[in-house]
Amino acid sequence: MTSDDTGRPARDGDGDSGYQAESGSAPSATGSVAGRMDAIAKLAGVVSHDFSNLLTVILGHADMLLDVSDENPAVRNSVLEIKNAAESGARVAGDLLAISQRQSLKPSPVDINTLVRNMAETVCQIVGEQIDVRFDLALELPLVEVDAVQYERVLRSIAVHAREVMPDGGRLTFATTVERHAHRMDVVLRASDTAVATAPRSAEPIFTGKKPSRGAGLALTTAYGIVQQSGGALTVSQPASRGATITIVIPARDAARYLPRT
């Protein structure tokens, strides 16, 4: 197993992690980025609610049509297409809800190493055979208090992002470590890729690292929303030449057990 050189998340004066896209932009831009993300979160919450209501109506009527279309295969196929499209829309609505940071979370003690191992096969399926997925996990991590289902979604979002920025193949490395501070301990998950640098990357939905012709997705933005709502921090560090590292910092559960007594 190998690990790449990775950047660390920027921290503000009181030691808490803050969002920052470390891609050569001026530090003064950090506040404006955070402000934009807050505005996007509020908009996403309104849109996801209204969008979900519309999709509920579409899916309900599609199900009713399926019940009466057995004798007409052409009509049934069309209704199935409508239902499939609406279900895809429902997944987008779920992403918007994650971005809005208004989800109903069910936190529980989670071992991030175990979570990553359990998601390894899914991640490999998402990125495809052209991308080599590697893991460099710490021998032991303290538990964190997060919603395991939502953090699985974070890993899927990172895998989708990697597939988008490395269409011709590359390497994606997941690494975990522990950071100890004076009065707290953090579990750190890093995902480093080897994509050719084309433009600065961040968790803002207006840019995800894809070529402009391929549009802008919500993968990193979804991950950012989940991590922020869970009390963690997500940063993006990007060297000038190649690759980027997504760093997720999560406060450790019962950190006092691991810290030296003073």
C-alpha positions in Angstrom: 0.0 0.0 0.0 1.2 3.5 -0.8 0.3 7.0 0.2 0.7 10.3 -1.6 1.9 13.6 -0.1 -1.2 15.4 1.1 -2.0 18.9 2.3 -3.6 19.6 5.6 -6.8 21.6 6.1 -6.5 25.3 6.9 -7.5 26.2 10.5 -8.7 29.4 11.9 -7.6 31.2 15.0 -9.4 29.0 17.5 -8.2 25.8 15.9 -11.4 24.7 14.2 -11.2 23.5 10.6 -12.7 25.8 8.0 -13.6 25.3 4.4 -10.8 26.4 2.0 -10.0 25.5 -1.5 -6.2 25.5 -1.4 -5.5 26.1 -5.1 -3.4 29.2 -5.2 -6.2 31.6 -4.4 -5.7 34.4 -2.0 -6.5 33.7 1.6 -9.0 36.6 1.7 -11.2 34.7 -0.7 -11.9 32.1 1.9 -14.7 34.1 3.5 -16.4 34.8 0.3 -16.3 31.1 -0.7 -17.9 30.2 2.7 -20.5 32.8 2.2 -21.4 31.5 -1.3 -21.6 28.0 0.1 -24.0 29.1 2.8 -26.2 30.8 0.2 -26.1 27.7 -2.0 -27.1 25.6 1.0 -30.2 27.7 1.6 -31.2 27.7 -2.0 -30.6 23.9 -2.3 -32.9 23.4 0.7 -35.8 25.2 -0.9 -35.3 23.6 -4.3 -35.0 20.1 -2.9 -38.3 20.4 -1.0 -40.3 21.7 -4.0 -38.5 19.3 -6.4 -39.3 16.3 -4.1 -43.0 17.2 -4.0 -43.2 17.3 -7.8 -41.4 14.0 -8.1 -43.7 12.4 -5.6 -46.7 13.3 -7.8 -44.9 12.0 -11.0 -43.9 8.7 -9.4 -47.3 8.2 -7.9 -49.0 8.6 -11.3 -46.4 6.5 -13.0 -47.1 3.6 -10.6 -50.8 3.9 -11.3 -50.2 3.9 -15.1 -48.0 0.8 -14.8 -50.9 -1.0 -13.1 -53.2 -0.5 -16.2 -50.6 -0.7 -19.0 -50.0 -4.5 -19.0 -51.8 -5.0 -22.3 -49.9 -2.2 -24.1 -46.1 -2.9 -24.1 -45.3 0.4 -25.9 -47.2 2.5 -23.3 -45.7 0.5 -20.4 -42.1 1.0 -21.7 -42.8 4.8 -21.9 -44.1 4.9 -18.4 -41.1 2.9 -17.2 -38.9 5.5 -18.8 -40.8 8.3 -17.0 -40.5 6.4 -13.7 -36.7 5.8 -14.2 -36.2 9.5 -15.0 -38.2 10.6 -11.9 -36.2 8.2 -9.7 -33.0 9.8 -11.1 -34.4 13.1 -10.2 -35.2 11.9 -6.7 -31.5 11.1 -6.3 -30.6 14.6 -7.4 -33.1 15.9 -4.9 -31.3 13.9 -2.2 -28.0 15.5 -3.2 -29.6 18.9 -2.9 -30.9 18.0 0.5 -27.4 17.0 1.5 -26.0 20.3 0.3 -28.6 22.2 2.3 -27.3 20.5 5.5 -30.9 19.9 6.6 -30.9 16.1 6.5 -32.1 14.0 9.4 -28.9 12.4 10.6 -28.6 9.2 12.7 -25.1 9.5 14.2 -23.5 6.5 15.9 -20.0 5.4 16.8 -18.2 4.6 13.6 -14.7 3.3 12.8 -13.7 5.2 9.6 -11.2 2.4 8.6 -14.0 -0.2 8.7 -16.3 2.1 6.7 -13.6 2.6 4.0 -12.9 -1.1 3.8 -16.6 -1.9 3.5 -17.0 0.6 0.7 -13.8 -0.5 -1.2 -15.7 -2.7 -3.7 -18.3 -0.1 -4.3 -15.7 2.6 -4.9 -13.9 0.4 -7.4 -17.1 -0.2 -9.3 -17.8 3.5 -9.5 -14.4 4.6 -10.7 -14.0 1.8 -13.2 -11.1 -0.4 -14.2 -9.1 2.6 -15.6 -8.5 4.0 -12.1 -6.3 2.2 -9.6 -7.7 2.5 -6.1 -5.3 2.2 -3.2 -5.7 2.3 0.6 -3.2 3.4 3.2 -5.1 3.1 6.4 -3.9 3.8 10.0 -3.5 0.7 12.1 -6.0 2.0 14.6 -8.4 4.9 14.8 -10.5 6.3 17.6 -14.2 6.2 16.8 -16.2 9.1 15.4 -19.8 10.0 15.9 -21.3 10.3 12.4 -24.2 8.9 10.3 -22.6 5.8 8.7 -25.0 5.8 5.8 -24.3 9.4 4.9 -20.5 8.9 5.2 -20.9 6.0 2.8 -22.5 8.6 0.5 -19.5 10.8 1.0 -17.2 8.1 -0.2 -19.4 7.4 -3.2 -19.3 11.1 -4.0 -15.5 11.2 -3.9 -15.4 8.2 -6.2 -17.8 9.9 -8.7 -15.6 13.0 -8.6 -12.5 11.0 -9.2 -14.1 9.3 -12.2 -15.1 12.8 -13.6 -11.6 14.3 -13.2 -9.7 11.2 -14.5 -11.6 10.0 -17.5 -8.4 8.6 -19.0 -7.5 6.7 -15.9 -5.2 7.4 -12.9 -4.8 6.6 -9.3 -7.1 7.3 -6.3 -5.6 6.8 -2.8 -7.5 6.8 0.4 -5.5 7.4 3.6 -6.4 7.7 7.2 -4.6 9.2 10.2 -5.0 10.8 13.6 -4.2 14.3 14.5 -3.7 15.1 18.2 -4.1 18.6 19.5 -3.9 20.2 23.0 -7.5 19.5 23.9 -9.0 17.4 21.1 -8.2 14.7 18.6 -9.3 14.5 15.0 -9.6 11.5 12.6 -8.5 12.6 9.1 -9.5 10.9 5.9 -7.7 11.9 2.7 -8.5 11.0 -0.9 -5.7 11.9 -3.3 -6.0 11.6 -7.1 -3.5 12.0 -10.0 -5.7 14.0 -12.4 -4.0 16.4 -14.7 -4.5 20.0 -13.4 -6.9 21.9 -15.7 -8.4 24.5 -13.3 -8.8 25.1 -9.6 -11.1 22.6 -7.9 -13.4 23.2 -5.0 -16.5 21.9 -3.4 -18.6 24.6 -5.0 -21.2 23.2 -7.4 -20.1 25.7 -10.1 -17.0 23.6 -10.7 -16.1 20.0 -10.0 -13.0 19.4 -12.1 -14.8 18.2 -15.2 -14.3 19.7 -18.6 -16.7 22.6 -19.3 -18.4 20.5 -22.1 -19.3 17.9 -19.5 -21.2 20.3 -17.2 -20.9 20.7 -13.5 -21.9 17.9 -11.1 -22.7 17.9 -7.4 -20.4 15.2 -6.1 -18.0 17.3 -4.0 -20.7 19.7 -3.0 -22.8 16.8 -1.7 -19.8 15.5 0.3 -19.1 18.9 1.7 -22.7 19.4 2.9 -22.7 16.0 4.7 -19.4 16.6 6.4 -20.3 20.1 7.5 -23.6 19.0 8.9 -21.9 16.2 10.8 -19.5 18.6 12.5 -16.5 17.9 10.4 -14.6 19.9 7.7 -13.8 19.2 4.1 -11.0 21.0 2.2 -9.5 20.6 -1.2 -5.7 21.0 -1.7 -4.4 21.2 -5.3 -0.8 21.5 -6.3 0.0 23.6 -9.4 1.0 20.6 -11.6 -1.1 17.5 -11.0 -3.6 15.9 -8.7 -5.6 17.1 -5.8 -6.3 15.9 -2.2 -9.7 16.0 -0.6 -9.2 16.1 3.2 -12.0 15.4 5.7 -11.4 16.1 9.4 -13.8 14.6 11.9 -13.6 15.2 15.7 -12.8 11.9 17.5 -15.4 10.5 19.9 -14.2 10.3 23.6 -10.9 12.0 22.6 -10.1 12.5 26.3 -9.4 8.7 26.6 -6.5 9.1 24.1 -5.0 12.4 25.1 -2.3 12.6 27.7 -3.4 13.9 31.1 -2.0 17.3 32.2 
